[in-house]
């Protein structure tokens, strides 16, 4: 892999609304499976968590630290 990519694909075999997510960089990749729940979760929140997991597992910083989508307070 020569570039960084973030892919989101539907996973209908696992139920309606299920998604497979993958973040890849030259050092490796991390993936997640998101099953539908009582409240929808945005792809940006999952990307935030996936990047944290990727940085910890692959020990790389190919993508600069992004502001945390999951922990920032909501603004009107």
C-alpha positions, 0 to 999 in steps of 0.5 A, spaced: 500 500 500 503 506 497 497 511 500 492 512 506 485 510 504 479 509 508 473 505 506 466 503 508 462 498 505 455 495 507 455 488 510 448 486 508 449 479 510 450 481 517 444 485 517 441 491 515 445 497 516 451 493 518 458 496 515 465 494 514 470 499 515 478 499 513 483 504 514 490 502 511 497 506 510 503 504 508 505 500 515 499 496 515 491 496 516 486 496 521 478 494 520 472 494 524 465 491 523 459 496 525 453 493 527 446 497 527 444 499 534 439 503 538 442 509 536 446 510 529 454 512 529 457 516 524 462 514 520 467 520 522 466 517 529 468 510 527 474 513 523 476 517 530 476 510 534 479 506 528 485 511 527 486 511 535 486 503 534 491 503 528 496 508 531 496 504 537 497 497 533 501 499 527 505 504 531 505 509 526 503 516 525 501 517 517 495 521 519 496 527 523 492 527 529 485 529 528 481 533 533 477 527 536 470 527 533 467 522 539 470 526 545 468 534 543 462 537 546 456 538 541 456 545 539 449 549 536 
